[in-house]
Amino acid sequence: MISRVEKGFSRALLRTALFLLLGSAMFAGCRNAPFYRMTSKASQSLPLRREGIVAFERGDLDLAEARFQEALKLNDADVETNRYYGETLWLRGKRQEAMEVLRGAAGKHGAVDAETSLYLSLGEKSLELEDFDEASTWAKKVVDLSPKSVEGWELCGKVDRAFGNNEQALLDFQRAAHFSVDDRSLLFQIATLQNELGDFDSGLATWQCLERLYPTNHEPASVFAGKGEAYVGLGLYADAASAYEVAARYEPNEPLYRARLAETSLFQGRYDEALATLDAAGSAFNDDPECRRVRQRVEDVARANMEKGVLH
């Protein structure tokens, strides 16, 4: 019969053996993993990458390109080095070569942040090259990899807008704004789309929210112009005129704001006032297509009403 002491000793021995076996298996697994340890060449590439990034950020693209090339000779699998190298080539006007480098890097594995930045870069550049299908592919990869990426959802919105899918673009921008509620650029794009889609109530609310994000008297003229457009859509012409007056005062050399201000007078039947607004802009705006269009419209409506005997 085996004593309790012998039984306890046997169990302890078994536990020790299992622990050693498991540890051996884990160690072997780590050794086989690609990220177990950095090679000598890979570690040597890091100072070169850092030098390249410093040169890139100060605008020394010649030095940046040289350093990234040296780093990639030692470790061509690094996603971040490839991305910076591609960005450098792009800024130097080597767009085709840049896209080849960036696309090649997309097949490599790296940290989530590095891959997200790479896909964003590819998407933005594809959009600039008007390759909307490729831009869409990279935009989807960004939000798949990082569902809370503000930049990723904004890129999706820009791509959908490029395709003419404004309703979907609006949803994309709103998703982005959900993760960055005070982002002025996003709110501007949302409000602009709401106006374009005829949702003037929502558009006006968004413009007003955006206006509050700026110090008083430092708001962009485009915000007041957006409010003016929303007011016109709601039939609030006096409010629209007030908004366009501010926009025209902030940017007196922008003929579009002057033309829109004149239109608000036209909508209210104030034809002389509309013409006076255009005349006050001076001869510099006479050749502007929008100002000419509004002036012609005012004159046509005034003439028609005069013939009907209703012009006051």
C-alpha positions in Angstrom: 0.0 0.0 0.0 1.3 3.5 -1.0 1.6 5.9 1.9 0.1 9.4 1.8 3.5 10.9 1.8 4.4 8.9 -1.3 1.2 9.9 -3.0 1.8 13.6 -2.3 5.4 13.2 -3.6 4.2 11.6 -6.8 1.6 14.4 -7.4 4.2 17.1 -6.9 6.6 15.3 -9.2 3.9 15.0 -11.9 3.1 18.7 -11.6 6.7 19.7 -11.9 7.1 17.5 -15.0 4.0 19.0 -16.7 5.2 22.6 -15.9 8.6 21.9 -17.5 6.9 20.3 -20.5 4.5 23.2 -21.0 7.3 25.8 -20.5 9.4 24.0 -23.1 6.6 24.1 -25.6 5.9 27.8 -25.0 9.6 28.6 -25.4 9.8 26.7 -28.7 6.7 28.5 -29.9 8.2 31.9 -29.1 11.4 31.0 -30.9 9.4 30.1 -34.0 7.4 33.4 -33.8 8.7 36.1 -36.3 8.7 38.8 -33.6 10.6 36.8 -31.0 13.7 38.9 -31.4 14.9 41.7 -33.7 17.7 40.8 -36.0 21.0 42.8 -36.0 20.2 44.4 -39.3 16.7 45.4 -38.2 18.0 47.0 -35.1 20.7 48.8 -37.2 17.9 50.2 -39.4 16.1 52.0 -36.5 18.6 55.0 -36.1 18.5 55.5 -39.9 14.7 55.5 -39.8 14.7 58.1 -37.0 17.1 60.3 -38.9 14.9 60.0 -41.9 11.8 61.0 -40.0 13.6 64.1 -38.5 14.7 65.1 -42.0 11.2 64.6 -43.4 9.6 66.7 -40.7 12.0 69.6 -41.2 11.4 69.4 -45.0 14.9 68.0 -46.0 13.5 65.5 -48.5 16.8 64.7 -50.1 18.3 63.5 -46.8 15.0 61.8 -45.8 14.9 59.8 -49.0 18.5 58.7 -48.6 18.1 57.6 -45.0 14.9 55.7 -45.7 16.6 53.9 -48.5 19.5 52.9 -46.3 17.1 51.7 -43.6 15.1 49.6 -46.1 18.3 47.9 -47.3 18.7 46.6 -43.8 15.1 45.9 -43.1 12.6 46.1 -46.0 9.8 44.6 -43.9 9.2 47.6 -41.6 5.8 49.2 -42.5 6.6 52.6 -41.0 9.8 53.0 -42.8 8.1 52.1 -46.1 5.3 54.5 -45.4 7.6 57.4 -44.7 9.7 56.6 -47.8 6.5 56.6 -49.9 5.4 59.9 -48.4 8.8 61.4 -49.2 8.7 60.2 -52.8 5.1 61.6 -53.1 6.2 65.0 -51.9 9.1 65.0 -54.4 6.7 64.5 -57.2 7.5 60.8 -57.8 3.9 59.8 -57.4 3.9 56.5 -59.3 7.0 55.3 -57.5 5.5 56.4 -54.2 2.3 54.4 -54.8 4.3 51.3 -55.7 6.2 51.6 -52.4 3.1 52.1 -50.3 1.2 49.3 -52.0 4.1 47.0 -51.4 4.2 47.9 -47.7 0.5 47.1 -47.5 1.4 43.4 -47.9 3.7 43.5 -44.8 2.7 43.1 -41.2 3.2 45.8 -38.6 1.6 47.4 -35.6 -2.0 48.4 -35.9 -1.3 52.1 -35.8 1.4 51.7 -38.5 -0.9 49.7 -40.8 -3.8 52.2 -40.2 -1.6 55.1 -41.1 -0.4 53.3 -44.2 -3.9 52.5 -45.4 -5.0 56.1 -44.8 -2.1 57.4 -46.8 -2.9 55.0 -49.7 -6.6 56.0 -49.6 -6.0 59.7 -49.5 -3.5 59.5 -52.4 -5.8 57.3 -54.5 -8.5 59.9 -53.9 -6.2 62.6 -55.1 -5.4 60.6 -58.2 -9.1 60.1 -58.7 -8.9 56.4 -58.5 -12.0 56.1 -56.4 -12.3 52.3 -56.4 -8.8 51.9 -54.9 -9.5 54.7 -52.5 -12.6 52.9 -51.4 -10.6 49.7 -50.8 -8.2 51.4 -48.5 -10.8 53.4 -46.7 -12.7 50.1 -45.8 -9.4 48.6 -44.6 -8.9 51.5 -42.2 -12.3 51.2 -40.5 -12.1 47.4 -40.5 -8.8 47.6 -38.7 -9.7 50.6 -36.5 -13.5 51.0 -36.3 -13.2 54.2 -34.2 -10.8 55.9 -36.6 -12.0 59.5 -37.2 -9.7 59.8 -40.2 -10.9 56.5 -41.5 -14.6 57.4 -41.5 -13.8 60.8 -42.9 -11.9 59.1 -45.7 -15.0 56.9 -46.3 -17.1 60.0 -46.5 -14.9 61.7 -49.0 -14.8 58.6 -51.2 -18.6 58.2 -51.1 -18.9 61.9 -51.9 -16.6 61.4 -54.9 -18.9 58.6 -56.1 -21.9 60.9 -55.7 -23.3 58.9 -52.7 -24.1 62.0 -50.6 -26.5 60.3 -48.2 -23.9 57.6 -47.4 -21.2 60.3 -47.2 -23.2 62.2 -44.6 -23.5 59.0 -42.5 -19.8 58.4 -42.8 -19.0 62.0 -41.7 -21.4 61.7 -38.8 -19.8 58.5 -37.6 -16.4 60.3 -37.7 -17.9 63.2 -35.7 -19.3 60.7 -33.1 -15.6 60.1 -32.1 -14.6 63.7 -32.5 -17.6 65.9 -31.6 -15.8 69.3 -31.9 -14.0 68.6 -35.2 -14.6 71.8 -37.2 -13.7 70.2 -40.5 -16.1 67.4 -40.0 -18.9 69.7 -38.9 -18.3 71.9 -42.0 -18.6 68.9 -44.3 -21.7 67.6 -42.5 -23.4 71.0 -42.6 -22.5 71.4 -46.3 -24.0 68.0 -47.2 -27.2 68.7 -45.2 -27.7 71.9 -47.2 -27.1 70.1 -50.4 -29.5 67.3 -49.5 -32.2 69.9 -48.6 -32.2 69.2 -44.9 -32.0 72.8 -44.0 -33.2 72.5 -40.4 -30.4 70.1 -39.6 -28.0 72.1 -41.7 -28.8 75.3 -39.8 -28.3 73.6 -36.5 -24.9 72.2 -37.5 -23.8 75.6 -38.9 -24.8 77.2 -35.6 -22.9 74.5 -33.6 -19.9 75.1 -35.8 -20.1 78.9 -35.3 -19.9 78.4 -31.5 -16.6 76.6 -31.8 -14.9 79.8 -33.0 -14.1 83.0 -30.9 -16.6 85.8 -31.6 -15.7 87.8 -34.7 -13.2 85.2 -35.8 -15.6 82.8 -37.5 -14.8 81.9 -41.1 -17.0 83.7 -43.7 -17.9 80.3 -45.1 -19.8 79.5 -41.9 -22.1 82.5 -42.3 -22.5 81.7 -46.0 -23.6 78.2 -45.1 -26.1 79.6 -42.6 -27.3 82.0 -45.2 -28.0 79.1 -47.6 -29.9 77.2 -44.9 -32.0 80.3 -44.1 -32.8 80.7 -47.8 -33.9 77.0 -47.9 -36.2 77.6 -45.0 -37.6 80.8 -46.6 -36.1 83.0 -43.9 -34.8 85.7 -46.3 -34.2 88.4 -43.8 -32.0 86.1 -41.6 -30.3 84.9 -44.8 -29.5 88.5 -45.7 -28.0 89.1 -42.3 -25.8 86.0 -42.6 -24.6 86.9 -46.1 -23.9 90.5 -45.0 -21.5 89.2 -42.4 -19.9 86.8 -44.9 -19.4 89.6 -47.4 -17.9 91.9 -44.7 -15.5 89.2 -43.6 -14.4 88.5 -47.1 -15.1 91.6 -49.2 -13.2 90.3 -52.2 -15.4 87.1 -52.5 -18.0 87.9 -55.2 -20.1 84.8 -54.4 -21.2 86.3 -51.1 -22.2 89.6 -52.7 -24.2 87.7 -55.3 -26.0 85.7 -52.7 -26.8 88.8 -50.6 -28.3 90.4 -53.8 -30.4 87.3 -54.3 -31.9 87.6 -50.8 -33.2 91.0 -51.8 -34.5 89.5 -55.1 -36.4 86.8 -53.2 -38.1 89.6 -51.2 -39.0 91.6 -54.3 -36.5 94.4 -53.6 -35.1 94.7 -57.0 -33.5 98.1 -56.6 -31.8 96.9 -53.4 -30.5 93.8 -55.2 -29.0 95.9 -58.0 -27.6 98.4 -55.5 -25.8 95.5 -53.6 -24.2 94.4 -56.9 -23.2 97.9 -57.8 -21.7 98.6 -54.4 -19.3 95.7 -55.0 -17.6 97.8 -57.7 -16.5 97.1 -61.2 -14.1 94.3 -60.0 -17.1 91.9 -59.7 -18.7 92.8 -63.1 -16.9 89.9 -64.8 -17.7 87.3 -62.1 -20.1 84.7 -63.7 -22.2 84.4 -60.6 -22.6 88.1 -60.1 -23.5 88.5 -63.8 -26.0 85.7 -63.5 -27.7 87.3 -60.5 -27.7 90.7 -62.1 -29.3 89.3 -65.3 -31.9 87.5 -63.2 -32.7 90.7 -61.2 -33.1 92.7 -64.4 -35.3 90.0 -66.0 -37.6 89.8 -63.0 -37.8 93.5 -62.6 -38.6 94.0 -66.3 -41.3 91.3 -66.2 -42.9 92.8 -63.2 -42.7 96.3 -64.7 -44.6 95.0 -67.7 -47.2 93.6 -65.4 -47.4 96.9 -63.6 -46.5 95.4 -60.2 -43.0 96.8 -59.7 -42.8 99.3 -57.0 
